[in-house]
Each structure stands twice: as structure tokens, then as C-alpha cells.
Amino acid sequence: MKIIVIIFLLLILASLGSALYFLVTDRGQSRRTVTALALRVGLSVTLFLLLIAGYYFGLIPGKVS
């Protein structure tokens, strides 16, 4: 589960970086920035749902004593 979370975080950061790159290079002339940011939001929501599912199915412990 840890590897999946790390991979998703890296993908989110890569999408955010590509959105910044497209914002600077395209100067608002294309929709690539919006697409990259939408992808980032989708990845973030997916990660959130995976974390909730992992907690629900016991893959992620709730409390450590």
C-alpha cells in the first residue's frame, strides 16, 4: 500500500509540474494546463478513495498503540 501511495504522490507532483510548464510556455493559448490540472485533481481524488478503502478493509491501521 505504501508503494501505491508513493507512486500516486509522484504522479500528482509530475502532473502539477507539467501544468506549470504548460502555463509558462503556452501563455494561455492552449488547454494543456487545464488538462494537466484536471488530471491532478483526478489522481488526488483517486488516492483519497484508495486511502479510505485501505482503511476500511484493514490494510491501513487506524490507531497505533
VENTADA-V640754 format. One record per residue. N is the residue number from 1. RES is the residue in one letter. PHI is phi in degrees with one decimal (* if undefined). OMEGA is omega in degrees with one decimal (* if undefined). D_LAST is the distance of its C-alpha to the last C-alpha in Angstrom with 1 decimal. Layout:
# VENTADA-V640754
N_RES_PHI_OMEGA_D_LAST + N_RES_PHI_OMEGA_D_LAST
This chain:
# VENTADA-V640754
1_M_*_-179.1_20.6 + 2_K_-63.7_-178.5_20.1 + 3_I_-66.2_179.3_23.8 + 4_I_-63.0_179.6_24.9 + 5_V_-63.4_179.3_23.1 + 6_I_-63.3_178.8_24.7 + 7_I_-63.0_178.7_28.0 + 8_F_-63.3_178.9_28.0 + 9_L_-63.1_177.6_27.3 + 10_L_-65.9_177.3_30.1 + 11_L_-65.5_177.6_32.4 + 12_I_-63.9_178.6_31.7 + 13_L_-65.2_178.3_32.6 + 14_A_-65.6_178.1_35.6 + 15_S_-65.8_177.7_36.8 + 16_L_-65.4_177.4_36.4 + 17_G_-66.0_178.9_38.4 + 18_S_-68.0_176.6_41.1 + 19_A_-64.1_177.3_41.4 + 20_L_-63.7_178.9_42.0 + 21_Y_-61.9_179.6_44.5 + 22_F_-65.8_178.7_46.4 + 23_L_-64.2_-178.0_46.4 + 24_V_-76.1_-174.0_48.1 + 25_T_-79.8_-175.9_50.5 + 26_D_-84.0_-179.4_51.6 + 27_R_54.3_175.0_52.1 + 28_G_78.0_-177.0_51.4 + 29_Q_-91.8_179.5_54.0 + 30_S_-133.7_-178.3_51.8 + 31_R_-99.6_-178.0_48.9 + 32_R_-65.5_178.3_46.8 + 33_T_-65.0_179.6_44.5 + 34_V_-63.4_179.2_43.8 + 35_T_-63.8_-179.9_43.2 + 36_A_-65.9_178.5_40.7 + 37_L_-70.7_176.1_38.8 + 38_A_-65.5_176.1_38.8 + 39_L_-62.3_179.3_37.4 + 40_R_-63.2_178.8_34.6 + 41_V_-64.2_178.0_33.8 + 42_G_-61.5_177.8_33.9 + 43_L_-65.5_179.4_31.5 + 44_S_-65.7_178.1_29.1 + 45_V_-64.5_178.5_29.2 + 46_T_-62.8_177.4_28.8 + 47_L_-61.4_178.7_25.7 + 48_F_-59.6_179.3_24.3 + 49_L_-65.7_176.6_25.2 + 50_L_-65.3_178.1_23.8 + 51_L_-66.1_177.2_20.4 + 52_I_-64.3_179.3_20.6 + 53_A_-64.6_177.9_21.8 + 54_G_-63.2_176.7_19.1 + 55_Y_-68.7_-178.5_16.4 + 56_Y_-63.5_-177.7_18.7 + 57_F_-88.2_174.4_19.3 + 58_G_85.6_177.6_15.8 + 59_L_-75.8_178.3_16.5 + 60_I_-118.1_-179.7_14.0 + 61_P_-69.4_-178.5_10.4 + 62_G_-77.0_-178.3_9.9 + 63_K_-132.8_175.2_6.3 + 64_V_-111.1_-176.9_3.8 + 65_S_-88.8_*_0.0
